[in-house]
Amino acid sequence: MEQYTIDHIDEAIIAELTKNARISHAELAQRVLLSRNAVRQRISRLERRGHIQGYTVVAGTPGQHVVSAMLLVYRKDRMRGADVLAALRTIPEVVLCDVLSGDFDLLVRLEARSLDRIQVIWEQIASLPGVNDTVTALTLSTVIRRPGAGQPGAEPPVSS
């Protein structure tokens, strides 16, 4: 598949879809100053090329704040700790899980509807047989939230 670089109009389309994935093609076309058909074609191309990889539902009441926390997880066995990763994949509130170098094994980001739910998930993770210890930090506020590299809306990689 040939490389496709998104332009400022594609970026505007992605930004509008990020705000409201259910926006009509007609309204989106009006916002980005294109025809409905041109917007539909661009969205299809962005989906085919992987710039748009899906649409999601954010559960909860509109305006309700999401509670988030970061868990640093120590596994009992770094090399054979796949059971912990498998368990984390089953928890819908786990929105990120990175394997780390250094003292900690995993960085897990939780996003839930309540602090009580965060606590239940923390207890679930801490009690996994492959988990040795955890350190938890609650998010007080989010100052910057951008899509990461490879995510919709992210800057394309610079080729040399």
C-alpha positions as CSV (number, residue, x, y, z in Angstrom):
1,M,0.0,0.0,0.0
2,E,1.4,3.3,-1.0
3,Q,2.2,6.0,1.6
4,Y,-0.6,8.5,2.0
5,T,0.2,11.8,3.8
6,I,-2.8,13.5,5.3
7,D,-3.3,17.2,4.5
8,H,-4.8,20.1,6.5
9,I,-8.3,19.2,5.3
10,D,-7.9,15.6,6.5
11,E,-6.6,16.8,9.8
12,A,-9.7,19.1,10.1
13,I,-12.0,16.1,9.3
14,I,-10.3,14.0,11.9
15,A,-10.5,16.8,14.5
16,E,-14.2,17.2,13.8
17,L,-14.8,13.4,14.0
18,T,-12.8,13.3,17.3
19,K,-15.2,15.9,18.7
20,N,-18.3,14.2,17.4
21,A,-18.0,10.8,15.6
22,R,-21.7,11.0,14.7
23,I,-21.6,14.2,12.8
24,S,-23.4,14.0,9.5
25,H,-21.4,14.2,6.3
26,A,-23.4,17.3,5.3
27,E,-22.5,19.2,8.5
28,L,-18.9,18.0,8.4
29,A,-18.7,19.2,4.7
30,Q,-19.9,22.6,5.8
31,R,-17.3,22.8,8.5
32,V,-14.3,21.8,6.3
33,L,-15.6,23.7,3.2
34,L,-16.0,20.7,0.9
35,S,-18.9,18.9,-0.7
36,R,-20.7,16.0,1.1
37,N,-19.3,13.6,-1.5
38,A,-15.7,14.8,-1.1
39,V,-16.0,14.4,2.7
40,R,-17.4,10.9,2.3
41,Q,-14.5,9.9,-0.1
42,R,-11.9,11.4,2.2
43,I,-13.3,9.6,5.3
44,S,-13.3,6.3,3.3
45,R,-9.7,6.9,2.2
46,L,-8.7,7.8,5.8
47,E,-10.3,4.6,7.0
48,R,-8.6,2.4,4.3
49,R,-5.2,4.0,5.0
50,G,-5.6,3.4,8.8
51,H,-5.7,7.1,9.8
52,I,-9.2,6.4,11.2
53,Q,-9.3,3.0,12.8
54,G,-12.6,3.0,14.5
55,Y,-15.3,4.9,16.2
56,T,-16.0,4.5,19.9
57,V,-18.7,5.1,22.5
58,V,-17.8,7.0,25.6
59,A,-20.1,5.6,28.3
60,G,-21.5,7.7,31.0
61,T,-23.6,10.9,31.4
62,P,-22.6,13.8,29.1
63,G,-20.4,16.2,31.1
64,Q,-19.6,13.5,33.7
65,H,-15.9,13.4,34.5
66,V,-13.9,10.3,34.0
67,V,-11.7,9.3,36.9
68,S,-8.2,8.1,35.8
69,A,-5.3,6.5,37.6
70,M,-1.9,5.2,36.7
71,L,-0.7,1.9,38.1
72,L,2.9,0.9,38.1
73,V,2.9,-2.9,38.4
74,Y,5.7,-5.2,39.6
75,R,5.2,-8.7,38.2
76,K,6.7,-11.7,40.0
77,D,8.3,-12.9,36.8
78,R,8.9,-10.4,34.0
79,M,9.7,-13.0,31.4
80,R,6.8,-15.3,32.1
81,G,4.2,-12.7,33.2
82,A,1.9,-13.1,30.2
83,D,-1.0,-14.1,32.5
84,V,-1.0,-10.6,34.0
85,L,-1.2,-9.1,30.5
86,A,-4.0,-11.4,29.5
87,A,-6.0,-10.4,32.6
88,L,-5.4,-6.7,31.9
89,R,-6.8,-7.2,28.4
90,T,-10.1,-8.3,29.8
91,I,-10.6,-5.1,31.9
92,P,-12.4,-2.5,29.7
93,E,-11.3,0.4,31.9
94,V,-7.6,-0.4,31.1
95,V,-7.0,2.1,28.3
96,L,-3.2,1.8,28.1
97,C,-0.7,-0.8,29.2
98,D,3.0,-0.4,28.4
99,V,5.8,-2.7,29.3
100,L,8.6,-0.7,30.9
101,S,12.3,-1.0,31.4
102,G,13.7,-0.2,34.8
103,D,12.3,-0.9,38.2
104,F,8.6,-1.2,37.2
105,D,7.3,-3.8,34.7
106,L,4.1,-2.3,33.5
107,L,2.4,1.1,33.3
108,V,-1.3,0.8,33.3
109,R,-3.7,3.7,32.8
110,L,-7.3,3.2,34.0
111,E,-10.3,5.4,33.1
112,A,-13.5,4.7,34.9
113,R,-16.8,6.4,35.9
114,S,-16.0,6.5,39.6
115,L,-13.3,6.3,42.2
116,D,-15.0,3.3,43.6
117,R,-14.6,1.5,40.3
118,I,-10.9,2.5,40.2
119,Q,-10.5,0.9,43.6
120,V,-12.3,-2.3,42.5
121,I,-10.0,-2.6,39.5
122,W,-6.9,-1.9,41.6
123,E,-7.9,-4.6,44.0
124,Q,-8.5,-7.0,41.1
125,I,-5.1,-6.2,39.5
126,A,-3.2,-6.3,42.9
127,S,-4.7,-9.7,43.6
128,L,-3.6,-11.3,40.4
129,P,-1.2,-14.3,41.1
130,G,1.5,-12.8,38.8
131,V,1.5,-9.4,40.5
132,N,4.1,-8.8,43.2
133,D,3.2,-5.1,44.0
134,T,1.6,-2.0,42.6
135,V,2.1,1.8,43.0
136,T,-1.0,3.9,42.2
137,A,-1.4,7.6,41.3
138,L,-4.7,9.2,40.7
139,T,-4.9,11.8,38.0
140,L,-5.9,15.2,39.4
141,S,-6.2,16.9,36.0
142,T,-5.2,16.4,32.4
143,V,-3.2,19.3,31.0
144,I,-2.3,17.9,27.6
145,R,-4.0,15.0,25.8
146,R,-2.9,14.3,22.3
147,P,-3.2,11.3,20.1
148,G,0.0,9.4,20.0
149,A,2.1,8.4,17.0
150,G,0.1,6.1,14.9
151,Q,-3.2,7.3,16.3
152,P,-5.9,9.2,14.4
153,G,-5.0,12.9,14.4
154,A,-1.3,12.3,15.0
155,E,1.3,13.9,12.9
156,P,2.5,11.5,10.2
157,P,6.1,10.3,10.6
158,V,8.7,12.4,8.9
159,S,10.6,10.5,6.2
160,S,14.2,11.3,5.4
